[in-house]
Amino acid sequence: MRIVIQKVKKASVTVDEKVISEIGKGLMILVGISTKDTLEDITKMSNKLLSLRIFEDLDHPPQTKTKWYGKPWSKSIIDVQGEILSVSQFTLYGTIKKGTKPDFHKAAKGDVAKGLYDTFLQQLRTGLDKSTESEESKVKDGEFGAMMDVELINDGPVTIVWDTNDPTL
Protein backbone atom coordinates (compact mmCIF):
# COMPACT_ATOMS: atom_id res chain seq x y z
CA MET A 1 0.00 0.00 0.00
CA ARG A 2 1.41 3.35 -0.99
CA ILE A 3 0.18 6.74 0.17
CA VAL A 4 1.11 10.34 -0.41
CA ILE A 5 0.41 12.35 2.74
CA GLN A 6 0.00 16.11 2.47
CA LYS A 7 -0.60 18.41 5.43
CA VAL A 8 -3.23 20.89 4.25
CA LYS A 9 -5.03 24.04 5.33
CA LYS A 10 -7.99 22.86 3.24
CA ALA A 11 -8.75 20.41 0.43
CA SER A 12 -11.66 19.33 -1.75
CA VAL A 13 -12.70 16.80 -4.39
CA THR A 14 -14.95 17.69 -7.31
CA VAL A 15 -16.72 15.19 -9.60
CA ASP A 16 -18.76 16.36 -12.59
CA GLU A 17 -18.30 19.99 -11.51
CA LYS A 18 -19.83 19.30 -8.07
CA VAL A 19 -17.81 19.40 -4.84
CA ILE A 20 -18.43 16.02 -3.21
CA SER A 21 -16.01 16.27 -0.26
CA GLU A 22 -14.08 18.99 1.48
CA ILE A 23 -12.06 19.43 4.65
CA GLY A 24 -10.35 22.17 6.61
CA LYS A 25 -7.07 21.69 8.51
CA GLY A 26 -5.82 18.15 8.25
CA LEU A 27 -4.38 15.59 5.87
CA MET A 28 -5.03 15.04 2.19
CA ILE A 29 -3.97 11.52 1.26
CA LEU A 30 -3.66 9.78 -2.09
CA VAL A 31 -4.01 6.02 -1.65
CA GLY A 32 -2.72 3.27 -3.94
CA ILE A 33 -3.52 -0.40 -3.33
CA SER A 34 -1.16 -2.96 -4.89
CA THR A 35 -1.71 -6.57 -5.91
CA LYS A 36 0.36 -7.63 -2.87
CA ASP A 37 -1.59 -5.70 -0.23
CA THR A 38 -3.45 -7.44 2.57
CA LEU A 39 -5.58 -6.47 5.54
CA GLU A 40 -2.34 -6.34 7.54
CA ASP A 41 -1.03 -3.56 5.24
CA ILE A 42 -4.28 -1.64 5.60
CA THR A 43 -4.14 -1.83 9.40
CA LYS A 44 -0.45 -0.89 9.48
CA MET A 45 -1.10 2.15 7.28
CA SER A 46 -4.16 3.40 9.17
CA ASN A 47 -2.38 3.08 12.53
CA LYS A 48 0.70 4.88 11.18
CA LEU A 49 -1.38 7.69 9.67
CA LEU A 50 -3.42 8.28 12.83
CA SER A 51 -0.31 8.42 15.04
CA LEU A 52 2.03 10.31 12.68
CA ARG A 53 3.29 13.48 14.39
CA ILE A 54 3.13 15.89 11.50
CA PHE A 55 1.50 18.92 13.16
CA GLU A 56 3.04 21.58 15.36
CA ASP A 57 2.24 22.14 19.03
CA LEU A 58 1.06 25.74 19.06
CA ASP A 59 1.28 25.94 22.86
CA HIS A 60 5.09 25.73 22.83
CA PRO A 61 7.62 27.83 20.91
CA PRO A 62 10.09 26.12 18.57
CA GLN A 63 13.39 25.07 20.15
CA THR A 64 15.42 26.65 17.34
CA LYS A 65 15.26 30.00 15.62
CA THR A 66 12.99 29.18 12.69
CA LYS A 67 9.99 30.74 11.05
CA TRP A 68 7.80 27.95 12.44
CA TYR A 69 5.11 28.95 14.83
CA GLY A 70 4.87 26.37 17.58
CA LYS A 71 6.99 23.29 18.16
CA PRO A 72 7.07 21.28 14.89
CA TRP A 73 6.49 17.53 14.55
CA SER A 74 4.71 17.29 17.90
CA LYS A 75 1.07 16.39 17.29
CA SER A 76 -0.94 13.82 15.36
CA ILE A 77 -4.15 14.27 13.37
CA ILE A 78 -6.02 13.03 16.46
CA ASP A 79 -4.26 15.53 18.74
CA VAL A 80 -5.23 18.52 16.57
CA GLN A 81 -8.72 17.12 15.87
CA GLY A 82 -8.07 17.59 12.16
CA GLU A 83 -9.78 16.02 9.19
CA ILE A 84 -8.67 13.56 6.52
CA LEU A 85 -9.58 13.65 2.83
CA SER A 86 -8.66 10.36 1.17
CA VAL A 87 -8.56 9.80 -2.59
CA SER A 88 -8.03 6.36 -4.11
CA GLN A 89 -5.37 6.59 -6.82
CA PHE A 90 -4.27 3.42 -8.62
CA THR A 91 -1.80 5.50 -10.66
CA LEU A 92 0.55 5.53 -7.64
CA TYR A 93 1.54 2.05 -8.85
CA GLY A 94 2.17 3.12 -12.41
CA THR A 95 5.56 2.35 -13.93
CA ILE A 96 7.17 3.95 -16.98
CA LYS A 97 10.23 1.75 -17.41
CA LYS A 98 9.34 0.67 -20.94
CA GLY A 99 7.92 2.73 -23.76
CA THR A 100 5.88 5.88 -23.34
CA LYS A 101 2.65 4.47 -21.92
CA PRO A 102 2.33 3.89 -18.15
CA ASP A 103 1.88 0.29 -16.97
CA PHE A 104 -0.43 -0.27 -13.99
CA HIS A 105 -0.10 -4.05 -13.54
CA LYS A 106 1.15 -3.62 -9.94
CA ALA A 107 -2.11 -1.90 -8.92
CA ALA A 108 -4.86 -4.10 -7.48
CA LYS A 109 -7.92 -4.74 -9.65
CA GLY A 110 -10.96 -2.55 -8.93
CA ASP A 111 -13.07 -4.91 -6.83
CA VAL A 112 -10.15 -6.04 -4.65
CA ALA A 113 -8.83 -2.48 -4.28
CA LYS A 114 -12.29 -1.13 -3.40
CA GLY A 115 -12.74 -3.67 -0.61
CA LEU A 116 -9.36 -2.91 0.94
CA TYR A 117 -9.81 0.84 0.44
CA ASP A 118 -13.22 0.80 2.16
CA THR A 119 -11.71 -1.13 5.08
CA PHE A 120 -8.91 1.46 5.28
CA LEU A 121 -11.46 4.31 5.41
CA GLN A 122 -13.43 2.51 8.11
CA GLN A 123 -10.32 2.04 10.23
CA LEU A 124 -9.45 5.73 9.88
CA ARG A 125 -13.01 6.70 10.84
CA THR A 126 -12.97 4.41 13.85
CA GLY A 127 -9.68 5.91 15.05
CA LEU A 128 -10.35 9.57 14.28
CA ASP A 129 -14.07 9.90 14.93
CA LYS A 130 -13.91 8.32 18.39
CA SER A 131 -11.64 11.21 19.39
CA THR A 132 -14.35 13.81 18.78
CA GLU A 133 -17.93 14.38 19.83
CA SER A 134 -18.99 15.49 16.33
CA GLU A 135 -21.68 13.38 14.68
CA GLU A 136 -20.21 13.99 11.22
CA SER A 137 -17.19 11.92 10.25
CA LYS A 138 -13.86 13.71 10.08
CA VAL A 139 -12.75 11.29 7.34
CA LYS A 140 -13.99 12.17 3.86
CA ASP A 141 -13.20 10.57 0.53
CA GLY A 142 -13.51 11.01 -3.19
CA GLU A 143 -15.49 8.75 -5.50
CA PHE A 144 -13.76 5.44 -6.15
CA GLY A 145 -13.00 4.98 -9.85
CA ALA A 146 -14.27 8.42 -10.90
CA MET A 147 -12.40 11.18 -12.70
CA MET A 148 -11.84 13.72 -9.93
CA ASP A 149 -10.51 17.23 -9.61
CA VAL A 150 -8.51 17.52 -6.39
CA GLU A 151 -7.78 20.95 -4.97
CA LEU A 152 -5.70 21.70 -1.90
CA ILE A 153 -3.68 24.28 -0.08
CA ASN A 154 -0.59 22.47 1.17
CA ASP A 155 0.50 23.61 4.64
CA GLY A 156 4.25 23.97 5.03
CA PRO A 157 4.47 22.46 2.45
CA VAL A 158 4.68 19.04 4.06
CA THR A 159 4.43 16.01 1.77
CA ILE A 160 5.46 12.47 2.72
CA VAL A 161 5.32 9.25 0.67
CA TRP A 162 5.09 5.91 2.47
CA ASP A 163 4.79 2.36 1.18
CA THR A 164 4.12 -0.61 3.46
CA ASN A 165 6.12 -2.87 1.09
CA ASP A 166 9.12 -0.60 0.44
CA PRO A 167 11.40 -0.10 3.45
CA THR A 168 13.35 2.62 1.62
CA LEU A 169 10.37 5.01 1.65
Secondary structure as GFF3:
##gff-version 3
##sequence-region A 1 169
A	DSSP	beta_strand	2	15	.	.	.	ID=ss1
A	DSSP	beta_strand	18	23	.	.	.	ID=ss2
A	DSSP	beta_strand	26	32	.	.	.	ID=ss3
A	DSSP	alpha_helix	39	51	.	.	.	ID=ss4
A	DSSP	beta_strand	55	57	.	.	.	ID=ss5
A	DSSP	beta_strand	71	75	.	.	.	ID=ss6
A	DSSP	beta_strand	83	88	.	.	.	ID=ss7
A	DSSP	three_ten_helix	90	93	.	.	.	ID=ss8
A	DSSP	alpha_helix	110	129	.	.	.	ID=ss9
A	DSSP	beta_strand	139	141	.	.	.	ID=ss10
A	DSSP	beta_strand	149	163	.	.	.	ID=ss11
###
